[in-house]
C-alpha cells in the first residue's frame, strides 16, 4: 500500500539553467508528463538554493556553467540543505573528466544536454524514486 502511494505522488522538479529557452523547453517537456510537476525555474545556483528552501524539490536538473553561482558550488549548498534531493548535473561540457562521478560527489547522476527527451524524463523519474526511497529510510 505504501509503495502505491509513493508511485502515485507527484514528483517535484526544479530546473536550473542560465539559458531561458532551455528552462522553458524543459518545463514544457515535463508539463506533459503524468505525476511530474516543475515547481520552479532558476537561472543560477543562488536562485536554485532559494527555491530548494521554498519548494523542496525531489529532483533538480542543474546546469554546471552559469553566472552568479555555478552548478558545482550550488550542488554543495543544496546537499547541505536537502541531502535527499537528487541532483542531475545537466551540461554541454565535452570533457568527460568534468562529468566523472568521482569528481562530482554532490551530483546523483550526470547527463549531457544532447540526451533525447524521453531518456531525460526516464532519468528524472529514476532519480525521483531514489529521492522517495532516501527520504523514507
N, C-alpha and C positions, 0 to 999 in steps of 0.2 A: 504494500500500500504506500509506503514511504517513497519507494522508487517511482511510482506512478505520479505522485505529487511533484517530485523533483523534475521529472521529464516534462510535465505539463506547465511548469512555471516559466515565466518569461526571462530570457537571457538578456541581461543589460550590457550593452556595448558602448564604449566611448571611443570615438575616432579622433586621433591627434595627428595632424599633418599641416605643414605651413602653406600648402597649396589649396586654395579654396575649392577648385574644381575637383581635386582628389577627395576632399572631405565630403562634398556634396554628392559625388558619384558613389562613394562608399555608403553614404546614408541611403541613397536611392536603392542600391543593390540590397541592402539589409532590410529596408522597409517593406519589401515584398515577401519577406520570409516569415513563416509561422513561428511564433514564440521567440522572436528576436526583436528587441527594441533598442534603437540608438538613443541613449539618454543624454548625449552631449557631443558637441563638436568643438575641438580646441585647435588653436593654430600654433601653439608652442608648449613646451614642457611645464612652464609655470602655470598656464591656464589649465593644463591637464591635472596638475596636483590639486588645484582648487576644485575642479569638477569631481575628482575622486572623493574628496571630503564631502561634497554636497550630494553626489548622485550614487555613490557606492557601486560602480560598475563591476560586473563579473569578469569581463574581458576588455582589454584596452588594445586597440590597434595603434601602435606608436611608431611614428616616423623617427628615424635616427638623426637626421640632419635638419635642424630647424634653428631659427634665430631665437634670441632671448634665453632659452634653455633647451639644449638638445635632448634626444631620447635617452642617451646613456646616463646623463645626470638625473633626468626626471625619473627614470626607472628605479634608481636607488631610493629616492624620496618616496615614490609610490609604494614600493615594497615595505618601507619602514612604517608607512601609514596603514597600509592594507595588504598584509602579507599573502592573503588568499586570492587576491585579484590576479588574474592571469594576464601577462603582458606579452603581446606578439610584436616582436621587432619587425617593422614593415619598412623596407628600404630598397632603394635603387642602387645601393652600393655594389660595385662589381667585385671588390676584393673579398674573396671567400673567407679569408682570415678574420676580417672585421665582423663577419656574421657567424664565426665559430662559437658554438655554445659554451666552450670552455672560457672564452674571453668575454662572454656576455652573461654573467651569472644572475643578473636581475631579470633576464628575459626567460619566459617559459617556452618560447618557440621563436623561430625566425622565418621570415617569408619575404621573398623578392616581390617587388611591385608588379612584375610582369606575370604573376601567377594567374591562372584562369579564375574567374569569379566563383565558379562552383567549388573549386578547391579551397579558396579563401573562406567561403561560407562554411564548408565542412570543417576546416581547421578551427574556425571560431567556435563552432558547435562543440568540437572536441575539447577545446580549452574551457568552454563553459561547463562541461561535465566535470573536468578536473577541479574547477573552482567550486562547484557544488559538493564534490567529494571532500575537498580540503576543508571547507567550512563546516561540514557535517562531522568531521573527525574530531 
